[in-house]
């Protein structure tokens, strides 16, 4: 479980580094998006037959980072939409 949380933080942090621009996400949001991205990456790797959902492998890691980058983009779009309507 601790390894899963650390992997989520690493994946979330890498996704934030890859995504251009400044993100207004805290460490908790980074963790959650990294965890969701890692589950997506593990699921896709499992569907492709390269490993289990909860197993760390290179394809799952790459897909997890890509999924997290996309999730950060979605989270930014949602939060910026809320800020625009609040002003």
Secondary structure in CASP SS format (residue, H / E / C, confidence):
PFRMAT SS
TARGET T0000
AUTHOR 0000-0000-0000
METHOD secondary structure of the structure
MODEL  1
X C 1.00
X H 1.00
X H 1.00
X H 1.00
X H 1.00
X H 1.00
X H 1.00
X H 1.00
X H 1.00
X H 1.00
X H 1.00
X H 1.00
X H 1.00
X H 1.00
X H 1.00
X H 1.00
X H 1.00
X H 1.00
X C 1.00
X C 1.00
X C 1.00
X C 1.00
X C 1.00
X C 1.00
X C 1.00
X C 1.00
X H 1.00
X H 1.00
X H 1.00
X H 1.00
X H 1.00
X H 1.00
X H 1.00
X H 1.00
X H 1.00
X H 1.00
X H 1.00
X H 1.00
X H 1.00
X H 1.00
X H 1.00
X H 1.00
X H 1.00
X H 1.00
X H 1.00
X H 1.00
X H 1.00
X C 1.00
X C 1.00
X C 1.00
X C 1.00
X C 1.00
X C 1.00
X C 1.00
X C 1.00
X C 1.00
X C 1.00
X H 1.00
X H 1.00
X H 1.00
X H 1.00
X H 1.00
X H 1.00
X H 1.00
X H 1.00
X H 1.00
X H 1.00
X H 1.00
X H 1.00
X H 1.00
X H 1.00
X H 1.00
X H 1.00
X H 1.00
X H 1.00
X H 1.00
X H 1.00
X H 1.00
X H 1.00
X H 1.00
X H 1.00
X H 1.00
X H 1.00
X H 1.00
X H 1.00
X H 1.00
X C 1.00
END
